[in-house]
């Protein structure tokens, strides 16, 4: 079962997946035989559901790090409680400043002038966000993602980070094993953002993996 995720399949599904992280697809495929059984992902259906979610979360490998480069207008739409009109104007197109203001002081991040908000912004296959989530991920995987957040997107470790989040932190596996996209989405996302895209991706992955 662990060999169903092949490089040709991943290249077909994520044709531009290596564009921003060199070797990303190869790293995912190489680590799958170890990572998937380690976290109890033992069915092709669960893999299809999981990668349907990952495809939406990380933009099929193109958005492995959350893009915080917002215009002033968009800041007011996305983070209305964090940015006044004047603050949005000052922070526009400054990703680090935006992340520190938007995420600082919550999700385990220290408030500005700490850079926690930017360091622990959404990253990886499942877009893990916030220092608290990174700390839980470190406990589960043994990977020092606190001191090296880049492990979430590194080809050798990104799959373990994503699968550990999916299975352990978010509790998605029972729903994925049943083919339940809605509840898988709710547990991973905390809501139903992008549900239609997640459903479409899941259909594609089920077809690609022959489920």
Secondary structure by P-SEA (a helix, b strand, c coil): ccccccaaaaaaacccccccccaaaaaaaaaccccccccccccaaaaaaaaaaaaaaacccccccccccccaaaaaaaccccccaaaaaaacccaaaaaaaaccccccccccccccccccccccccccccaaaaaaaaaacccccccccccccccccaaaaaaaaacccccaaaaaaaccaaaaaaaacccccaaaaaaaaaaaaaaaacc
